[in-house]
């Protein structure tokens, strides 16, 4: 009797993995089908075949929409890696002068508003075949998480070290004391900070955490801390004498009339950096965009001054 031929293992296809990712991200088959530009039936068939290959359900319907099962969550992480790696094969082969494709950049509000626009304009001019998609770097666990799980290629983050990620330093964004303009521009003292009613973003916000960490070792407990979601509301309340605040320089652009921003009695900064996965940092499109961002900042002056009022530029 002839020996039985070994069975060829069946592997999932990239199309099936992309289908799973799309449904998981969109939270439903119809939404994912619209995003991918395919029919809902073909998308359902692709996911069903993937479930046949792995031998268990990967998605289930719930009142909140379609969600991944525990097995689906484990598979999803590897699916993202596989799809990303397949795309990186093409990206790695590109010439720096002939870039094409999609680059997903996660950023929070202040960097998206004040750092990225000139970079995006120059990058579009030099590399018109690249589509840059700007993502909310404060959603889905933040830009760090978005890079880790493959939702973003690059993220602008606050930090000096993040395990498993490569960080390229951009600048140290100085925190400033913000008060009504009537206060004047005399230096801020620790005593003033102690006696002030402090308005800050909610406790889980990175700015809130950093400011409280700054005050605690100095033995300073503000008279009161009021947590407010919106920066614009905080600044409006400060302007009307309802308290003071401490914010990063970039987040204060443009500073409303009636306010003054001054250096703290002891410097506090937030280190801004570009985060990428280490094995992707040298892909031509990622490397070139990062270089463009650094070149743009090389023409910026972010040195602290003696005080700042509306009409004075924070970045030149």
N, C-alpha and C positions, 0 to 999 in steps of 0.2 A: 504494500500500500504506500502510495506516495505521501510524503510528509505534507501536512497541511500548510498552506501558504500563510505567512504572518499577516494578520489583519492590519491594514493601513489605518493609523489613527486619524480620526476626523477632527480637524481644527476649525475654530470659528473664523469667519471671514471678516475683513475690515469693515465691510458694509454692515454686517450684523452688529459689530461692536459700535459702529457709529450710530446705528439705530437705537441701541440700548442707551447710549450716552444722551442722545437727543431727547428721548422720552423721559429719562431721569431728570434732565435739566429743565425741560419744559413743564413737567408735571402732568403730562397727558399726551395721548397719541395724536389727537387732532392738532394740537399746538405744535408738536414736534414735526408732524407731516408738513405743516405750513412752513416751518422754519427750514426744513430740508428741501422743500419743493417737490415732494413725492406724494403719492396717494396714501391715505390712512391704511388701506388694505395691504399695500406692499410693505409698509412699515411694520404692521402687526405680524405679517408673515415672516419678516426678517427676525423679529424678536422671538417668535415662536420657534423658528429653526435654531436659534442660539440656545433657547431653553432646552430643546431636544438634545443638542450637543453636550451641554453641561449636565443634563439629567435632573434639573429641578427648576422650579419657578424663580424668576429673577425680578419680576414686577408683580404688584397686586394693586387692585383698585381700592381706594378708601374714600371716605367723605371729603377729604381734602384734595383728592385727585389721585393720580397714579404714582405710587411710591415704590422704592426698591425693597425687596425682601432682605433679610440678613445676608443670604448668599449673594443676592444682587449687589449689595454694598461692597462685598469683598471682590466680586468680579469687576465692578465698575472701576475701581482704582486701577486694576491691571488693564482694563479696556482703554482707559484714558492714556495710559503709558504706551500701549501698543499703537494706538491711532496716532499719538503724537510722534512716536519714533518713526512710523512710516512716512509722515509728513516731513520729518526732519531729514530724511534721506534726500528729498528733493531740495530742501533749503540748504543743506550742506554743500550741494553741488553748484550752487549759484555763484556767479562772479559778483564781487562787491559793486561793480559799476552797472550791473544789470539785474537788480533785485526785483522780485515779484512775489505776490502772495498776500496773505493777511497777517498783520501783526496786532496782537491784542495787548493793550497797555492799561493796567489798572492804576488808578490814581485817586487820592482824596481831593476834596474840593479846592483847597488853597493851592496845591501844586498844579492841579488841572487848570485853574484859572490864571495863574501868574507865571508858571514855569513852562508849561507844555505848548501853549499856542505858537510862539516863535519857532520852536523846534518842529512842530507838526507842519507849519507852513514851509520851512526850509526842506524838510524831509520829503514832502509831497512834490516840491519843485524838482528836487534832485532824483527822486525815485518814484515817478508817477505810477508805476505798475504795482506799487505796494499800497494796499488798503489798510489804514490804521484804524482800529476800533478801540474807542476809549471806554473802559469799564469803570463802574463805581467801586473804588478801592475800599469803601467802607461797608460793602455788602458781602454776603456769603463768607463771613469769617475774616474779611479783610484781604488786602492785596497779597499778603504772605500766603494765606491759605489758597487763594486763587492760583498762584504760581505753582504751589505744591501739587494741586489736584489737576493741573493742566488747563484750567479755564483761562488763564492769562499767560502770556509769554514773558512779560516784564511787569513789575509793579514798583511804584514809588512808595517807599515805606519809611517808617521811623525806626531806627535801630542801628546798632553797630555790629551785631552778630546775631545770626539766626541759623540754628543747626540745620544742615542740609541745603542751605541756600548760599549762593555767592552774592555778596553785597559790594556794590561799587559806590563809594562815598560821593555825595553831591555837594552838600553844604551843611553848615550848622546854622539852623534857623533860630535866631535869638528870641526869647520870650521878653515881652515888654509889659510894664505896669501901665494900665489905661485908666485915666481919671477924667473928670470934667475939666475943660480948658481953664476954667476959673481957678483951678488949683495952682497953676503956674508951672514953671519948668525946674524948680529947685529939686535937688537930688532926692530920690526916694529912700526912706530909712526903714530899718526893720521894725521900728516902733510904729510907723505908719501902717505897715502891713498887719501888725498885730491888732491895731485898733480898727481896721477897716472891715466893713461888711463886704465880703467877697462873693462875686457872682461868677460861677463856673459852669461848664457843661456837666451833664450827668456823670455820676461816679465811675461808670465803666469806660467813659471816654478817656483816650490816652492823654489828652491835655490835662484833664482833671487829675489823673493819677500822677502825672509828672510834676504838676504844681504842688500837690499835697506832699509828694516825696521830697520836694525842694524845701518846703516849710518845716516838715516834721523834724529833721535832724538839727534845725536851728532853734528848736524849742518854741516855735511860733504856732500859736493856735488862733486863727482869725476869729474875730468877734462873732461872726456868723458866716456860714456858707450857704448860698441859695443856688440850687441847681436849675439851670434853664437850658432847654434843648437847642435853641437857635442862637448863633453868634450875633445876628442882627438885633435880636431882642435884648441880649445882654448889653450890647453897645448902646442901644436906645435907653435902657434903664440907667446905665452909667452916666450918659449925657444929662439925664434929669436928676442926678444927684442921689440915686438910690443905692449906690455902692460903687465898687471899683472892680476891675478884673485884671487877669494876667493872661495874655494870648501870644502865640507865636507871631513874629513880624509878618510873615506871609499871609496869615489869616486876617490881618488888619487892613489889607489892601482892598478897597480904598478906605481910609479912616474917615468916618462921618464928621461933619462940622461939629464944633463944640466939644471935642475931645483932645486930649494930649496923650502921647505914648512915650514913656521914659524907660531907660535902663533900670533893671532891678538892682538893689544894693549889692547883690552877689550874682554873677552871671549864671543864667540858666538857658540852655539851648536844647533843641531836638535835632539829632543827626538825621538828615534826609539822605536816602540812598536808593539805588536801583537794585532790585532783587531779581535774580534769575536762578534757574536750576544750573548747577555747575557744568553739567555736560552739554548744556544748550547755550551757554554764555558766548561761545565762539562761533555760533551760527552767523553767517554774514549779515543777515537782516537784523538780528538782535545786537550784534557787535556794532554795526553801523549806526543804528538808532541811539545806542548808548553813547557812542562817540559824539553824535550830533548834540545830544543833551549836555554832555560835558563841555563841548565847545561853546554852546550858548551861555552856559553859566560862567565860562571864563571871561565873558564880556560883562558880567554883572558885578556890581559893588554891593555886598551885603554887610559891610562893616557897621557896627553900632555907632550911633551918633549921640549927641548930648540931649536929645529930645526930638520929638517929631510932631508936627501938626499937619492938618490937611493942606495940600498944596506942595508939600515936600515929598520928593520921591523916595520910596524905600529901596527900590532897585533902579540902577541907572544903566 
